[in-house]
Amino acid sequence: MPEPTTSTADGAATRPRRTALATGPGKLLVTLYGIVAVGATSRSLVQLTMNYHKAPLAYSLSAVAAVVYAFITLSLVRGGEGARKAALTCCALELAGVLTVGTWTLAEPSAFPDATVWSDYGMGYLFIPVILPLTGMWWLRSGHRAPAAEAGS
């Protein structure tokens, strides 16, 4: 079934924009970021509301991670060059956060009486927090975009 077309002000037919995230690997990336965003948000809300006094630094960092995951998910879904650049920047910040917090939790465990999403490089999340930004940055930088003919103007 052919894709519907729309008309511009001058009457020229254009095809709707398609992003590379409409493909299988792109959908998987968005899905994984969405799942991790929900998991991190849920975990941080429970930690902050029920046990904030126990480990305020760890629980606050979990909330920061949740915000980063949610922003990246929304940027990937939104599409477009600006959103791609924002997602790429956030993936780099996410990776820096995972590496910093992961190293910090190993070097000074007493600073983290309870785990964060990024503790021990995301070991509690099967290392997805360290793998996901690497995969996201590779995907976003490797030119997985719709061809110019399909992307419209």
C-alpha positions in Angstrom: 0.0 0.0 0.0 1.6 3.3 -1.0 2.2 6.0 1.6 -0.2 8.9 1.6 1.1 12.2 0.2 0.4 15.7 1.3 0.6 19.0 -0.7 2.8 22.0 0.1 1.7 25.6 -0.4 2.9 25.5 -4.0 1.0 22.3 -4.8 4.0 20.0 -4.8 3.3 16.5 -3.4 5.5 15.4 -0.5 5.8 12.1 1.3 5.5 12.1 5.1 8.8 12.2 7.0 10.1 8.8 8.1 12.9 8.4 10.6 15.3 5.6 11.0 13.7 4.9 14.3 10.7 3.5 12.4 12.9 0.5 11.5 13.3 -2.6 13.7 16.6 -1.7 15.5 15.4 1.9 16.0 12.1 0.6 17.5 14.1 -1.7 19.8 16.2 1.2 21.0 13.2 3.4 21.7 11.5 0.4 23.5 14.5 -0.3 25.6 14.9 3.3 26.6 11.2 3.5 27.4 11.4 0.4 29.6 14.4 1.6 31.5 12.8 5.1 31.9 9.7 3.5 33.5 11.9 1.2 35.7 14.2 4.0 36.8 11.3 6.3 37.5 9.3 3.8 39.5 12.4 2.8 41.5 13.4 6.4 42.3 9.9 7.4 43.3 9.6 4.5 45.7 13.1 5.2 47.1 12.6 8.9 47.4 9.1 8.7 49.1 9.8 5.8 51.4 13.4 5.8 52.3 15.0 9.2 51.4 16.6 9.5 54.8 18.5 6.1 54.3 20.5 7.1 51.1 19.6 10.6 49.8 22.5 10.8 47.4 21.8 7.4 45.8 18.1 8.0 45.5 18.6 11.4 44.1 20.9 10.0 41.5 18.4 7.4 40.6 15.9 10.2 40.0 18.4 12.0 37.8 18.9 8.8 35.8 15.1 8.5 35.4 14.8 12.0 34.0 17.7 11.4 31.5 16.1 8.1 30.3 12.7 9.8 29.9 14.3 12.7 27.9 16.2 10.4 25.6 13.1 8.3 25.0 11.0 11.4 24.1 13.8 12.8 21.9 14.0 9.5 20.0 10.3 9.3 19.5 10.0 12.9 18.4 12.6 12.6 15.7 14.2 15.3 13.6 17.7 16.7 13.6 17.3 18.8 16.7 15.9 15.9 18.7 18.6 13.6 17.4 21.3 16.0 18.6 19.7 16.3 22.0 19.4 12.6 22.3 23.0 12.1 21.3 24.2 14.7 23.9 22.0 13.1 26.6 23.4 9.6 25.7 26.9 11.0 26.2 25.9 12.5 29.5 24.2 9.3 30.5 27.4 7.3 29.7 29.4 9.8 31.7 27.0 9.4 34.6 27.1 5.6 34.5 30.9 5.6 34.4 31.2 8.2 37.2 28.7 6.7 39.5 29.8 3.2 38.7 33.4 4.1 39.6 32.3 6.1 42.7 30.3 3.1 44.0 33.3 0.8 43.7 35.8 3.3 45.1 33.7 4.5 48.0 30.9 2.1 48.7 30.1 3.8 52.0 28.8 6.8 50.1 26.1 4.6 48.7 24.3 2.6 51.4 21.8 1.6 48.8 22.1 1.1 45.0 21.3 3.5 42.3 20.4 2.7 38.7 24.0 3.4 37.7 25.7 1.7 40.7 28.4 -0.8 39.7 27.9 0.3 36.1 24.3 -0.8 36.1 24.9 -4.3 37.4 21.4 -4.3 39.0 19.9 -3.7 35.6 22.1 -6.3 33.8 24.6 -3.6 32.7 21.9 -2.2 30.4 22.7 1.4 31.7 26.2 1.1 30.3 25.3 -0.7 27.1 22.3 1.4 26.2 24.1 4.8 25.8 26.9 3.2 23.8 24.3 1.6 21.5 22.3 4.8 21.3 25.3 6.9 20.4 26.4 4.4 17.8 22.9 4.4 16.3 22.5 8.2 16.3 26.0 8.8 14.9 26.1 6.1 12.3 23.7 7.9 9.9 20.6 5.8 10.5 18.3 8.4 9.0 15.7 8.3 6.3 17.1 8.9 2.8 16.8 12.5 1.6 14.2 11.5 -1.0 11.9 10.1 1.7 12.6 12.7 4.3 10.9 15.6 2.5 12.1 19.1 2.8 
